[in-house]
Structure formats: C-alpha cells, structure tokens
C-alpha cells in the first residue's frame, strides 16, 4: 500500500473536495481520483460519496480516516527515528496564548535557524488541554503552566519563566496603593478557569478584598488594553510581551507575597522526536538566558 495514497485520502476528507486536495498536493484531480479508486479496490469498499459539490467519507471511509492518520503519524515517527541528525522532520508544539505572545516567537526564531529543515505546527490551548494532548501523543511538546499535580516520570519539564502577580492600572494611577485601587476601582478579572486567574482569585481572598467586578476574560493582552482604556484594574501575572509596549498602563507591586506563575516546556521522555524537542528546549534556554 502506498502511504502517499493514504495521505491523499485523508486530505480529501479534510478538504471535502477532490479538486482542492489535488491543488494542495500539486496533482491533477484525475490523479487523486485514481489514488482513491486504488484504495477502494484494495480495501474492497467505497470510501467516498458525493454530496453536492463536496465529497464525504462513507462509513468505511470514516473508519479508515482515523486509522490512516495514526498510521501516517507512525510512519513519520519511524522516519524521524531513522533519519540523520541533519534531517528535517516535523514538530507539533502546543502553547498557552501568553507564551505565544511573549517568549515563544523568539524561541522559534532561534530554533529554525538551528534546524532549518524542520516544519513546526503550533496549536494554542489551555494547560489542561495541552497536557492531555502531549500525554496522548497528539502533541510532541507543550509550552504551558506547570500542572497542579506531580508530573508522572514519563514526562520531562524545563522551566522557562516565573511571573509574579502584579496589579495593572492606568498609568495616571501608578503611585496609588494597590489594595486601595482594588477596593475602589472596577476589576477586570483574569479568567478563573485558568491557572493565573485562580492565583489572582486566591490573592484577593487572602487580602480580604471583595472587588467590584466588571469583566472576566482569558486574554491578558486584551485585559491590558482594557486597563489602558480606563475600564478598570486587574491582578495578573507579570508577562513579558512586546505587544504591551505603547499601552498606557502601570505595573504596581502587590503588598502581600504571592505564588508566581511558572510556565515552561513539557514533553514525553519516550518521544520519537526527542532530538528536536531537546533542540527546542536548548533554544528556549538561550533566549531566556539572554533576556
């Protein structure tokens, strides 16, 4: 069986169009159709059915597409294991949004310079979803918060950055007391379903502050923009993002000690892409040391 035919079949299913799949593969639609017919003869079952201008997988096609993806992934893993040190490959990296908006672009710039042949796929998500994706082999590594539990020995971890909690306030209020501002100003709350939001909530409780809540959202950059517009103040991790430059905001230290948000890189020790992951970790170490 030609694995390239399976790749064509999966792409047709994902595109819902034979002609679009052919365009992406740089083949003619007739050539792709011939590959699908070859697979149908080999499996002795129809794999695709027309639905108007699109194609949909049949019941047999649905069964094949899931197994084909896993099989193709195994083929790539084998090629990675047997490839030379200078070979290319691909790396699937998950990331929390704040890393994507801060240190990760610099890390990737250093990484692709050292590994120019590697194709990197990025997927954003929460720490919980990224941890699960790495565990299930859907991602090779994740830049995320340290999980709120002891990591199993099957995982490895490299710390990238620790971020203490700070109060974001409009720059004109930079000299005001943090707790006074939290008691008298509307609060733009960092989403409590996220690790940093939970830390901020614990701080407010420890300080005995019942805020005047106005908004709750998950984007730290959006929160900073809302503070700039005078919509309130926010307790957030002290992120280092160039996208914050130009915002008229002040970072005010909080009076009480608080836990810092720790984020870093997470991966499976047994990963077939361990060499590439270690290269990404080394690139991260170079960037954080320079910063």
C-alpha positions as CSV (number, residue, x, y, z in Angstrom):
1,X,0.0,0.0,0.0
2,X,1.3,3.4,-0.9
3,X,1.3,5.7,2.1
4,X,1.1,8.7,-0.3
5,X,-2.4,7.4,-1.3
6,X,-3.5,7.4,2.3
7,X,-2.2,10.9,2.6
8,X,-4.3,11.9,-0.4
9,X,-7.4,10.2,1.0
10,X,-7.0,12.0,4.4
11,X,-6.5,15.3,2.7
12,X,-9.6,14.8,0.5
13,X,-11.7,14.1,3.6
14,X,-10.3,17.2,5.4
15,X,-10.9,19.4,2.4
16,X,-14.2,17.9,1.4
17,X,-13.1,18.4,-2.2
18,X,-11.1,16.3,-4.6
19,X,-10.0,19.3,-6.6
20,X,-8.9,21.3,-3.5
21,X,-6.9,18.3,-2.2
22,X,-5.3,17.9,-5.7
23,X,-4.4,21.6,-5.7
24,X,-2.6,21.3,-2.3
25,X,-0.8,18.1,-3.4
26,X,0.2,19.7,-6.7
27,X,-1.5,16.8,-8.6
28,X,-4.4,16.7,-11.1
29,X,-7.9,15.8,-9.7
30,X,-7.8,12.8,-12.0
31,X,-4.6,11.6,-10.4
32,X,-6.1,12.0,-6.9
33,X,-9.3,10.2,-8.0
34,X,-7.2,7.3,-9.3
35,X,-5.4,7.0,-6.0
36,X,-8.7,6.8,-4.2
37,X,-10.0,4.2,-6.6
38,X,-6.9,2.2,-6.0
39,X,-7.5,2.3,-2.2
40,X,-11.2,1.3,-2.7
41,X,-10.1,-1.7,-4.7
42,X,-7.5,-2.7,-2.1
43,X,-10.0,-2.4,0.8
44,X,-12.9,-3.7,-1.3
45,X,-15.2,-0.9,-0.1
46,X,-16.3,2.5,-1.3
47,X,-14.5,5.3,0.7
48,X,-16.1,8.5,-0.6
49,X,-19.5,9.6,-1.6
50,X,-20.5,12.8,-3.4
51,X,-22.7,15.3,-1.5
52,X,-23.5,18.2,-3.9
53,X,-20.2,19.8,-4.8
54,X,-18.3,18.2,-2.0
55,X,-17.3,14.6,-1.1
56,X,-17.9,12.9,2.3
57,X,-16.4,9.7,3.6
58,X,-18.7,6.6,3.6
59,X,-18.9,4.5,6.8
60,X,-15.9,2.6,5.6
61,X,-14.2,5.9,4.9
62,X,-14.8,7.2,8.4
63,X,-13.2,4.1,9.8
64,X,-10.2,4.3,7.6
65,X,-9.5,8.0,8.0
66,X,-9.0,7.7,11.8
67,X,-6.7,4.7,11.4
68,X,-4.9,6.3,8.5
69,X,-4.0,9.4,10.5
70,X,-2.5,7.2,13.2
71,X,-0.6,5.1,10.7
72,X,0.8,8.1,8.8
73,X,1.9,9.5,12.1
74,X,3.8,6.3,12.9
75,X,5.5,6.4,9.5
76,X,6.7,9.9,10.2
77,X,7.9,8.8,13.7
78,X,9.9,5.9,12.1
79,X,11.5,8.3,9.6
80,X,12.4,10.6,12.4
81,X,14.0,7.8,14.4
82,X,16.0,6.5,11.4
83,X,16.8,9.9,10.0
84,X,20.2,11.6,10.3
85,X,21.0,14.4,12.7
86,X,20.8,16.9,9.8
87,X,17.4,15.6,8.5
88,X,14.3,17.7,8.7
89,X,11.1,16.5,10.1
90,X,8.1,18.0,11.9
91,X,7.3,19.0,15.4
92,X,3.9,19.6,16.9
93,X,4.0,22.2,19.7
94,X,1.2,23.3,21.9
95,X,1.3,26.7,23.7
96,X,-0.7,28.8,26.0
97,X,-1.6,32.2,24.5
98,X,0.6,34.3,26.7
99,X,3.7,32.3,25.7
100,X,2.7,32.7,22.1
101,X,2.5,36.5,22.6
102,X,5.8,36.8,24.5
103,X,8.8,34.4,24.5
104,X,7.8,31.7,22.0
105,X,8.4,33.7,18.7
106,X,12.0,34.4,19.8
107,X,12.5,30.7,20.8
108,X,11.1,29.6,17.4
109,X,13.3,32.1,15.5
110,X,16.4,30.6,17.2
111,X,15.2,27.0,16.7
112,X,14.5,27.3,13.0
113,X,18.0,28.8,12.5
114,X,19.5,25.7,14.1
115,X,17.0,23.3,12.4
116,X,16.1,24.9,9.1
117,X,14.6,21.7,7.7
118,X,12.0,21.2,10.4
119,X,8.4,22.1,10.0
120,X,6.7,23.3,13.2
121,X,2.9,23.1,13.8
122,X,1.6,25.3,16.5
123,X,-1.6,24.7,18.5
124,X,-2.9,27.0,21.2
125,X,-4.9,25.9,24.2
126,X,-5.1,25.8,28.0
127,X,-2.6,24.0,30.1
128,X,-5.1,21.2,30.9
129,X,-5.8,20.5,27.2
130,X,-2.2,20.7,26.2
131,X,-1.1,18.3,28.9
132,X,-3.7,15.8,27.8
133,X,-2.6,16.2,24.1
134,X,1.0,15.6,25.0
135,X,0.1,12.6,27.1
136,X,-2.0,11.1,24.2
137,X,0.7,11.7,21.6
138,X,-1.3,14.4,19.8
139,X,1.5,17.0,20.5
140,X,5.2,16.4,20.8
141,X,5.7,19.2,23.4
142,X,3.8,22.0,25.1
143,X,4.7,25.4,26.4
144,X,2.3,25.6,29.4
145,X,2.0,26.2,33.1
146,X,3.4,23.6,35.5
147,X,0.4,21.3,36.1
148,X,-1.2,21.5,39.6
149,X,-0.1,17.9,40.4
150,X,3.1,15.9,40.5
151,X,4.2,15.0,37.0
152,X,4.5,11.3,36.2
153,X,8.0,10.0,35.5
154,X,7.0,9.6,31.8
155,X,7.1,13.4,31.4
156,X,10.0,15.8,31.4
157,X,9.8,19.6,32.1
158,X,12.0,22.6,31.6
159,X,11.2,25.9,33.3
160,X,11.1,29.0,31.0
161,X,9.8,31.8,33.2
162,X,8.3,32.7,36.6
163,X,5.8,35.5,36.7
164,X,4.7,37.1,40.0
165,X,1.3,38.7,40.3
166,X,1.1,42.4,39.7
167,X,-1.7,45.0,39.6
168,X,-2.3,46.6,36.2
169,X,-3.7,50.1,36.5
170,X,-3.9,53.1,34.2
171,X,-0.5,54.9,34.2
172,X,-2.0,58.0,35.8
173,X,-2.7,55.9,38.9
174,X,0.9,54.5,39.1
175,X,1.6,56.0,42.6
176,X,-1.6,54.8,44.2
177,X,-1.8,51.9,46.7
178,X,-2.5,48.6,45.1
179,X,-5.1,47.4,47.6
180,X,-6.8,50.8,47.7
181,X,-7.2,50.6,43.9
182,X,-8.6,47.1,44.1
183,X,-11.2,48.2,46.7
184,X,-12.3,51.3,44.8
185,X,-11.9,50.6,41.1
186,X,-13.8,48.2,38.8
187,X,-12.0,44.8,38.5
188,X,-11.1,43.3,35.1
189,X,-10.8,39.7,36.2
190,X,-8.4,37.2,34.7
191,X,-10.4,34.1,33.8
192,X,-10.7,31.9,36.9
193,X,-10.7,28.7,34.9
194,X,-7.0,29.4,34.1
195,X,-4.1,28.9,36.3
196,X,-3.1,32.6,36.5
197,X,-6.8,33.6,37.1
198,X,-7.0,31.1,40.0
199,X,-3.8,32.6,41.5
200,X,-5.3,36.1,41.3
201,X,-8.5,35.0,42.9
202,X,-6.6,33.4,45.8
203,X,-4.7,36.6,46.3
204,X,-7.9,38.7,46.5
205,X,-9.3,36.2,49.0
206,X,-6.1,36.3,51.1
207,X,-6.1,40.1,51.1
208,X,-9.8,40.1,52.1
209,X,-10.7,42.2,49.1
210,X,-14.2,41.9,47.6
211,X,-13.8,43.6,44.2
212,X,-16.3,45.5,42.1
213,X,-16.2,43.0,39.2
214,X,-16.9,44.4,35.7
215,X,-15.4,42.0,33.2
216,X,-13.9,38.5,33.2
217,X,-11.8,37.2,30.2
218,X,-9.0,34.9,29.3
219,X,-6.7,37.2,27.2
220,X,-4.0,39.0,29.2
221,X,-3.3,41.3,26.2
222,X,-7.0,42.3,26.0
223,X,-7.0,42.9,29.7
224,X,-4.0,45.3,29.4
225,X,-5.8,47.1,26.5
226,X,-8.9,47.5,28.7
227,X,-6.9,48.9,31.6
228,X,-5.3,51.3,29.1
229,X,-8.8,52.5,28.2
230,X,-9.6,53.2,31.8
231,X,-12.1,50.3,32.2
232,X,-10.7,49.1,35.5
233,X,-7.7,47.4,37.1
234,X,-6.5,43.8,37.0
235,X,-4.5,41.3,39.0
236,X,-2.5,39.3,36.5
237,X,0.9,37.5,36.1
238,X,3.7,39.8,35.1
239,X,4.1,38.8,31.4
240,X,6.9,40.0,29.2
241,X,5.3,40.7,25.9
242,X,6.5,43.3,23.3
243,X,2.8,43.7,22.5
244,X,2.3,45.6,25.8
245,X,4.6,48.4,24.6
246,X,2.7,51.5,24.0
247,X,-0.1,50.7,26.4
248,X,-0.6,53.5,29.0
249,X,-0.5,51.1,32.0
250,X,1.4,50.8,35.2
251,X,2.5,47.6,36.9
252,X,2.1,48.1,40.6
253,X,3.7,45.6,43.1
254,X,1.2,43.9,45.4
255,X,1.8,44.2,49.2
256,X,1.3,40.6,50.1
257,X,3.6,37.7,49.0
258,X,2.0,35.6,46.3
259,X,2.9,32.5,44.3
260,X,4.5,33.1,40.9
261,X,3.0,31.6,37.8
262,X,5.5,29.1,36.4
263,X,5.5,28.1,32.7
264,X,7.9,26.0,30.7
265,X,8.1,23.2,28.3
266,X,6.5,19.8,28.8
267,X,7.2,16.6,26.8
268,X,7.3,12.8,27.0
269,X,10.7,11.3,27.7
270,X,9.9,8.5,25.2
271,X,9.0,10.8,22.3
272,X,10.2,9.8,18.9
273,X,11.1,13.5,18.3
274,X,13.2,13.8,21.4
275,X,16.2,15.2,19.5
276,X,14.0,18.0,18.0
277,X,12.4,18.7,21.4
278,X,15.8,19.0,23.1
279,X,16.7,21.4,20.3
280,X,13.6,23.5,21.1
281,X,14.4,23.4,24.8
282,X,18.0,24.5,24.1
283,X,16.7,27.4,22.0
284,X,14.4,28.4,24.9
285,X,17.3,28.3,27.3
286,X,19.3,30.5,25.0
287,X,16.5,33.1,24.7
288,X,15.6,33.2,28.4
289,X,19.3,33.4,29.5
290,X,19.7,36.4,27.1
291,X,16.6,38.0,28.4
